[in-house]
Amino acid sequence: MRRLGWLVVALAGLYAGCRGSRAAADADTGVQAGTAVATVQAFPDVVNAIGTVVPRPGRFAELAAPAPTRVARIFVTPGQRVAEGDSLIEFERAPFDAAAKSAAAALESAERAHARAVRLVQAGILPQKDSDQAAADLAQAQVAAVTARRAQQLATLRAPLSGVVTRMSAVLGATADPSQPLVEVADPAALDIVFNVSPAEAARIHAGDAVALSTGEGAGAAVLGEGMVTGVAATVDSASRAVAVRA
């Protein structure tokens, strides 16, 4: 019995020694911990898209002949810088001068007819409807005269803004169609880039976002500069199913 008691005591001591050694080892290999203040920071959300350089609204003009006529003179060439009011194209003036003269004569006749109708209605000789008709004819003659004078002024197309001639399709002596623009002028300092993106991408873009411009992607792309988003279209193009973003 005494030997068994010593054996139990010895085993208990050995177990206690092992626990003490393990605790000491755990204490020696403890994990070092530190603290830091958490901060909120933005991360970039990149959208890649292909853009097209376009003139800014209000800083671009397309000009055409005011009526069917012929090109008499061309004062500028593509790439030439012009100031507001500079002459661009001159058309044959004879048709416009004749139309303005005819419209002025018609207006003078309508004014006399209206004055006569008013006097006769007041005298009880003519019914009121004749005076009303004369007033309507006078209004039409006034509109025609204004239109003819405006066309006469546009016999020489002038630059409506300072900029650069970006296109000139007029041919000396050729017929000019009023539905076809002959010359374009744009302000090179007011150019925008329009990107077409998907509706999902457009939802991630907002006015004021930064834009990085380059000639392509990858290491060979040349950096053109930086810009800023100025607007995101509110509608989706029905043909391309894309949303236009202007920067």
Beta strands, then each sheet from edge to edge (+ up, - down):
strand 1: 51-55
strand 2: 60-63
strand 3: 69-74
strand 4: 81-82
strand 5: 87-91
strand 6: 156-158
strand 7: 163-168
strand 8: 175-176
strand 9: 183-186
strand 10: 191-197
strand 11: 210-214
strand 12: 223-228
strand 13: 231-232
strand 14: 243-246
sheet 1: 1+ 10- 14+ 13-
sheet 2: 2+ 9- 7+ 4-
sheet 3: 6+ 5- 3+ 8-
sheet 4: 11+ 12-
end
